[in-house]
């Protein structure tokens, strides 16, 4: 298994500002993903973080709003840009291998509140 | 895209009883399934997985059953304990074609 940490664990931000969330994995993983989870709801995939290239975004999510970096196999960042109250959510990082069967492990999440 | 759904959004069980959490999936091409447990304020925790070439897999106090004919997945927890109280998610994908698609979640409450 992989141990995944995220920083910050929570933050309260003002409308119009940006926040960068960091994700660190304790071992090399092939795949890293960013999810969003609204309170009381399931996880929605934002994008796949690709090492050394642009992230692959899901429908409804765009690079200008959620720029993602992944400079190596153990680290990724997600920025929530020009925030509005609708961006208040939990943001989760996950990692796993592109092995035959794809176990994915999750970080503890970043709880974001936008005022 | 297709979604993984659940029959029961909430489930309350007596401590010591067995729990059964159900999940219906719609993508017949999915061949790998995972159950996650998410406690309040934490990220999802991997519980158990099952591949499509299996019907049943057992872990410590947990069993996952897969019925591909009706596209149904279940998680059985034996002798449910207060520490089992959490939200449980099923997730699916196609091997080699990540990422996972998550179901809506079932909240399990254990009554002492």
Interface residues (C-beta under 8 A of the other chain):
Chain A: X1 X4 X31 X33 X41 X42 X43 X44 X45 X48 X92 X94 X96 X98 X100 X101 X102 X103 X104 X105 X106 X107 X108 X109 X111
Chain B: X32 X34 X36 X41 X42 X43 X44 X45 X46 X49 X51 X89 X91 X93 X95 X96 X98 X99 X100 X101 X102 X103 X104 X105
